[in-house]
């Protein structure tokens, strides 16, 4: 089952992974999803096409470039 989401933007982490930020329309819950894994990323938690925990992504995303859509 899929749900309707709104794109909030994309973030490139220090490890090179690209994470998309989305808001679920029905519940207003924010989701973070690994769009692309960085070539030099050694984190087992950064898996392409998987979600990240919001609090975990926030702690990793310090000092990153954000691109809003």
N, C-alpha and C positions, 0 to 999 in steps of 0.2 A: 504494500500500500504506500502510495506517495502522497505528499502534502504540498500545497502551494506555498512557495517561499518568495521573499523579496530580497534582491541582492543589496547588501549594504556597502560592500567594497572588498578589496583584496589587500593582503599584507604579505610582504616578503620577509621571512624570518632571517636571522643572522646565519643560519645553517644553509640557506638557499631555498628552503621549502616555500611554496606559495600557498597561502591559506585564504579561502574565501569566507566572508562573513555574510550570513543570511538571517532573515527574521521570518519565522513561520507565521503566516497570515492568521490562521485560526487561533493560535495560542499566544502570539507575540513572543515566543521563546526564541532566543538568539542561538544560532548554530555556527560552528566553525568547522570547516571541511578542508582537508588537505587536497588541493587541486593537483599540485605537482610536487614531488619529492626532490629536494636539492641533490645534486650529484655528489657532494661531499658530506651530506648529512649522515650522522652515525646514530641518530635517535631511532630506536625501535618503535616508539610511539607515533612517529610521523610516517604513516602509511598512506600511500596514494588512494584516493576514493574512500577515505574513512573520516569520521568526525573526530574532533578534539574536544576534550573537556574545556569549557569556557574559562574556568579559573586557571587551568594548566596552560592554556594558550596565552592568556594574559601575562603570566609570569615569564613565558618564553619570548614574548613579542616586545621586549624592552629594546629600544633603539632600532626600530625597523622603519622601513619606508611604507607608507600607506597610500593606496590609490583608490579613491572612491569612484563609483560608476554613476 
